[in-house]
Amino acid sequence: MDLMPKQIFFTKGVGIHKDKLASFELALRKAGIEKCNLVYVSSIFPPKCKLISRAKGIKLIRPGQITFCVMARNETNEPNRLISAAVGLAIPKMREHYGYISEHHTFGETARKSGDYAEDLAATMLATTLGIQFDPDEAWDSRKQVYKASNYIFKSDHICQSAEGNKNGNWTTVISAAIMLL
């Protein structure tokens, strides 16, 4: 049995409900992956794997399917508390080499800041694997140029879902995920 993912897509969602678990279920529904039996895996983007659109990926899922994913999740029942969950990606130009997917979940950060951090984290993990020299204290924009100039990193990107906690104190859950299809 070959468990090597051939395709990956990104998705995100937010759910609000008085029950914490129901809030998570609603976030899964918004993301389009509620029918899956999700299995969390670590953060490797497989060699030669194809990144596909969310719409195409959701069409390929069957109810009850065991589905591997890298997921960032955050939740709160504190009114107006800002939460986010982001997944970052870095894929090398050499498609025979693996890439990285990172998760980041935080409080008080905007979607942009959280997403950029997740993307930077994935790119940093890939860069260090490839032996690219850089200053970890440099700003992300400067480091991004080093990654691109190195001729190793083909693509870096992220997806992020953020939300403010429900004003009535209901549970608010945010998720971002990389869904792996065999």
C-alpha positions as CSV (number, residue, x, y, z in Angstrom):
1,M,0.0,0.0,0.0
2,D,1.5,3.4,-1.1
3,L,0.7,6.1,1.4
4,M,2.6,8.8,-0.4
5,P,0.3,11.8,-1.0
6,K,0.1,12.7,-4.7
7,Q,-1.9,15.9,-4.3
8,I,-2.4,18.5,-1.5
9,F,-4.8,21.4,-1.1
10,F,-5.3,24.1,1.4
11,T,-8.5,25.0,3.2
12,K,-9.7,27.0,6.2
13,G,-12.8,27.6,8.2
14,V,-14.4,29.2,11.3
15,G,-17.2,27.9,13.5
16,I,-19.2,29.5,16.3
17,H,-21.4,27.5,18.7
18,K,-22.1,27.3,22.5
19,D,-20.4,23.8,22.5
20,K,-16.7,23.7,21.9
21,L,-16.8,20.4,19.8
22,A,-19.8,21.7,17.7
23,S,-17.8,24.9,17.0
24,F,-14.9,22.7,15.7
25,E,-17.4,20.7,13.6
26,L,-18.7,23.9,12.0
27,A,-15.2,25.1,11.2
28,L,-14.6,21.7,9.5
29,R,-17.8,22.2,7.5
30,K,-16.8,25.7,6.4
31,A,-13.5,24.2,5.3
32,G,-15.3,21.4,3.4
33,I,-13.6,18.5,5.2
34,E,-16.2,17.5,7.8
35,K,-16.9,14.2,6.0
36,C,-13.3,13.0,6.5
37,N,-11.7,10.9,9.2
38,L,-8.8,13.2,9.7
39,V,-5.3,11.9,10.7
40,Y,-2.8,14.6,11.8
41,V,0.7,14.1,10.4
42,S,3.9,16.1,10.7
43,S,5.0,18.7,8.3
44,I,6.6,17.3,5.1
45,F,5.4,18.2,1.6
46,P,6.2,15.0,-0.3
47,P,8.6,15.0,-3.3
48,K,6.8,15.4,-6.7
49,C,3.5,16.1,-4.9
50,K,1.1,18.5,-6.8
51,L,-0.6,21.5,-5.1
52,I,-4.2,21.7,-6.3
53,S,-7.1,24.1,-5.7
54,R,-9.5,23.7,-2.8
55,A,-12.4,23.2,-5.2
56,K,-10.7,20.4,-7.0
57,G,-9.5,18.8,-3.8
58,I,-12.9,18.8,-2.1
59,K,-14.4,17.0,-5.1
60,L,-11.9,14.2,-4.7
61,I,-12.9,13.5,-1.1
62,R,-15.3,10.6,-0.3
63,P,-17.4,10.5,2.9
64,G,-15.6,8.5,5.6
65,Q,-12.3,8.5,3.9
66,I,-9.1,8.4,6.0
67,T,-7.5,11.7,5.2
68,F,-4.1,12.9,6.3
69,C,-3.6,16.5,7.1
70,V,-1.4,19.1,8.7
71,M,-3.8,21.3,10.7
72,A,-3.5,24.5,12.7
73,R,-6.4,25.0,15.1
74,N,-7.3,27.6,17.7
75,E,-10.3,28.3,19.8
76,T,-11.7,30.7,22.4
77,N,-14.9,31.5,24.3
78,E,-13.6,34.9,25.4
79,P,-15.6,37.7,23.7
80,N,-13.7,39.7,21.1
81,R,-10.4,37.8,21.6
82,L,-8.5,37.7,18.3
83,I,-7.4,34.1,17.3
84,S,-5.7,32.8,14.3
85,A,-4.6,29.5,12.8
86,A,-2.2,29.4,9.8
87,V,-0.5,26.9,7.7
88,G,2.7,27.8,5.8
89,L,4.3,26.1,2.8
90,A,7.8,26.0,1.2
91,I,8.4,23.9,-1.9
92,P,11.9,23.5,-3.4
93,K,12.6,24.0,-7.1
94,M,14.1,20.5,-7.1
95,R,10.8,18.6,-7.1
96,E,12.6,15.3,-6.1
97,H,13.3,16.9,-2.8
98,Y,10.7,17.3,-0.1
99,G,9.3,20.6,1.2
100,Y,7.8,21.8,4.4
101,I,4.4,22.6,5.8
102,S,4.2,24.5,9.1
103,E,1.4,25.2,11.6
104,H,1.0,28.3,13.7
105,H,-1.8,29.1,16.0
106,T,-1.8,32.3,18.1
107,F,-3.8,34.9,20.0
108,G,-3.8,38.6,19.3
109,E,-2.2,38.4,15.8
110,T,-3.8,39.5,12.6
111,A,-4.3,37.0,9.8
112,R,-1.6,38.6,7.8
113,K,1.0,38.5,10.6
114,S,0.1,34.9,11.6
115,G,0.1,33.8,7.9
116,D,3.5,35.4,7.2
117,Y,5.0,33.8,10.3
118,A,3.8,30.3,9.2
119,E,5.2,30.9,5.7
120,D,8.5,32.1,7.1
121,L,8.7,29.1,9.4
122,A,8.2,26.6,6.6
123,A,10.7,28.5,4.4
124,T,13.2,28.6,7.2
125,M,12.9,24.8,7.8
126,L,13.4,24.1,4.1
127,A,16.3,26.6,3.8
128,T,18.2,25.0,6.6
129,T,17.6,21.6,5.1
130,L,19.0,22.8,1.8
131,G,22.0,24.5,3.5
132,I,21.0,28.1,2.6
133,Q,22.8,30.6,4.8
134,F,20.7,33.4,6.2
135,D,20.4,35.5,9.4
136,P,17.4,34.3,11.4
137,D,17.1,37.8,13.0
138,E,16.6,39.5,9.7
139,A,13.1,40.6,8.7
140,W,10.9,38.2,6.8
141,D,11.0,40.4,3.6
142,S,14.8,40.3,3.6
143,R,14.9,36.6,4.2
144,K,12.4,35.9,1.5
145,Q,14.7,37.5,-1.0
146,V,17.6,35.3,0.2
147,Y,15.4,32.2,-0.3
148,K,14.4,33.3,-3.8
149,A,17.9,34.4,-4.8
150,S,19.3,31.1,-3.7
151,N,17.6,29.3,-6.6
152,Y,16.4,26.6,-4.3
153,I,13.0,27.6,-3.2
154,F,10.3,27.4,-5.9
155,K,7.3,28.6,-3.9
156,S,6.3,29.8,-0.5
157,D,2.8,30.6,0.6
158,H,0.3,30.4,3.4
159,I,-3.3,30.1,4.3
160,C,-4.7,31.6,7.5
161,Q,-8.1,31.8,9.2
162,S,-8.6,34.4,12.0
163,A,-11.7,35.6,13.9
164,E,-12.7,37.5,17.0
165,G,-14.2,35.5,19.8
166,N,-18.0,35.6,19.7
167,K,-19.4,38.6,21.6
168,N,-21.8,36.4,23.5
169,G,-19.1,34.0,24.8
170,N,-19.9,31.2,22.4
171,W,-17.0,29.1,21.3
172,T,-15.2,30.3,18.2
173,T,-12.9,27.9,16.4
174,V,-10.6,28.6,13.5
175,I,-8.7,26.1,11.4
176,S,-6.3,26.1,8.5
177,A,-5.2,22.8,6.9
178,A,-3.1,21.1,4.2
179,I,-5.2,18.2,3.1
180,M,-3.2,15.2,1.6
181,L,-4.7,13.0,-1.1
182,L,-3.2,9.6,-1.9
